[in-house]
Amino acid sequence: MKHFRRMASAIDPRPFLDEIAAVDGAWDASTGRQDKIAVQREALAIPLRGLRRSAIRGRKRRDVQESRWTTGSASYPLARAFLEEIARETGCLLGRAKVVCLPAGRRVHPHVDRGAYYRAHGRHHLVLRSAAGSWMRAGDEEIRMREGELWWFDNDQMHEAMNDGEQDRIHMIFDMLPEARAAEVLGHAA
C-alpha cells in the first residue's frame, strides 16, 4: 500500500471513549466542521488543537502552519497526553487534532486536503470505535481500519470515508510535522 500505513495496533480505545462520555454535550460544543466544510458536513467534531489565529497574518487558514491547544481540550487530558507522547515517540511536532464522530450511514465526501499546512503535515487516524471497521479510500486504495489501530494516510490523494456500520464511528484525527522539517516549514528549529 502506498497511501496507507498502519503505525500501531492494540491501542486501548476505552479510556478515550470514557473521557468523551464524561463531558456533557461534547459533540455539541463545536459545529464549525458541519457548518463550514461542505465535505465534512455529516461529521461531528471535538477540536483538540487548532490553527493559531494570531499566526494567520493575511494567509489562508489552510496555509497556517502554527497550531495550539483549544480551550476545550483541557477536558480531554488523556487524549492530550496520548497526542504529546506519539509526537515525542515519532520525532514530530503536533499539528491540528480533533476527535471526529461519523454517525451510522453518514460519510465524508471525496476531497483532497489543500494548502501548505497539509503538504507539510502527515495525517493520522486512531480508530476509537468502529464495530464493522472503518472504510476509507485514498487514491486507488481502499482499507478497513479496526478499533485500536493507528494509521497514517496520504491526504494529498482524493479521499473519502463512509460509516456503513450500525453505530457511530469515532476517530482521533491528528497531524504531525517531522522535527527535521520544522526550520523549513516554520522558519525556526523545533
N, C-alpha and C positions, 0 to 999 in steps of 0.2 A: 504494500500500500504506500502510495506517495502523498496522499492528502490527509491521512490519519495516522497517529502513532499512540498506542496505549503506553502510558508512562508508569502506571501503578494499578494494582488491583487489591481487593480485600481491605479497602479503607472502610471503616465502620461509619455508615451514614447516620445512625440513630442519634448520636449526640447533637449533630447539626439540625436534624429534624425536630428534636425535642426543644432545642433553643428557639427555633422559629415558632413552634407551637406555643411557647411560653409568652410570646409577645402578642398582646391583643391588637387585632387589626393589622398585623404585619404586612399583609398583601394589599391593604387599602391606603397605606401612607404615601405611596408614590405612584402616580398614574402616567407619568411622562412617556413611558415606553408605549402604552396603549394610545395615548393622545397624540404623540408627535412623530412616531416612527411607524409608517404605514405597514411595513413588512412584519413588524413586531406587535401589531395591534391586538392579537389574540392571546398574548402572553402577559402574565403578571410579574412584577419585579420588586425586589428589595435591594435598593442600591447600597453597597458597602463602601465602594470607592468610586469617586467620580473625577471629572476633569477639574483642575484648579482654575476657577473662574478668573482669578487675578492674573493668570498667565495667558489669557486669550489675546490681549493686545492686538486686535484687528485681524486675528486669524480665524478661520472657520473652526468650529468645535471639533471637527474630525481631524484637524491638524495640530491640536493642542496636545503636547506630549506629557505635560506635568499632571500628576494625579494627587488626590488627597483622600483621607477617610471622610465619609459622610458623617454628619451628626448622628444619624440613626444607627450607624454601625456600632455605636457603644452598647447597644442592646444585644450584640452578637459576638461576645468575646471569644468563643470557641472558633467561630468562623475566621475572625481576625487572626487569632493565633495560628490556625492552620495555614492561612494565606502567607503570613510572615515566615513561617517555617519552610514551606515549599519554595518560596522565593530564595531564602537563605541556602537551602539544600541544593538548588539548581544554579546558584550564582547569578541570580536575576534581580532586577528591581521590579517591584509590584506596580502594575498599572491600574486600570479600572477593574472593578469587580462588582458582581451582583449575584443574588440568588434569583433564579427565574422559575416560575411555575407555568407549565403549558397544560391547561386543563384537557381532559379526555376529549378526543375528537377535534382538537384545535391544531393549528400549525403555525410555523414561522415560514413566511412566504420566501420564495427564491430571491436571493440578493448577493451582492458582493460588498464587503465592508470596505468603503473607500476612504482615502485620506492618508496623510503622512503618519498619523498615530498608528493606524492598523498595519502599515507597511513595516513599522519598526518593532511592534509587539507581537508576541506569539499568543494565540487564543487557546484557552484550556477549558475543559468541562469536567467537573467532578459530578458523577451521577449519584444523587441522593435518593431519589425514588423513581422507579420505572419497572413495574412488575413484568411487563412484556418486553422490556429492553427498549432503549431509546433509539428510534430510527433517525438517521441523519444521512444526508447526501452532500458531498463536496466534489465538484468537478464531475468526473465519470465514476466515482466510487460511492458505494452505499455501505453503511455499517449499522450495527445494533449494539449500542453501548449498554453495559449492565451496571446495576447498582454497585457502588463501591469502587468503580473504575474511574481512573483519571486519564483523560485523553487530551492530546494536542491535536488541532486540526488546522488545515490551511484555509483561512478565511479570505485569502486572495482569490479563491475559486468561487464560482457561483455555488451557493449552498442553501439548504433548506432543512427543516425538521418537521416532524409530524408526530403527534401523540395518537397512535392507533390503539392504545390500551383503554382500560375502563376506569383508571384512576389518574389523578394528577401526576404529571411528570415533573420532577423538581431537580434542577441542576444548579451547582455553584459554577458560575462562568467568570473567568478572570484572565487578565492579560499580563504577560511578563516581558520585560526588556532585558536581554543579556547585559550584565555589567560591563562587558567588554565593548559594548556599543554606546555606553552612556555618554561619553565625551562627544562622539559623533552626533548623537541624536539630541542630547540635552544641552550641549555646549559646555559641559563640565563633567569631571570624573564622578563616579558613584561614591 
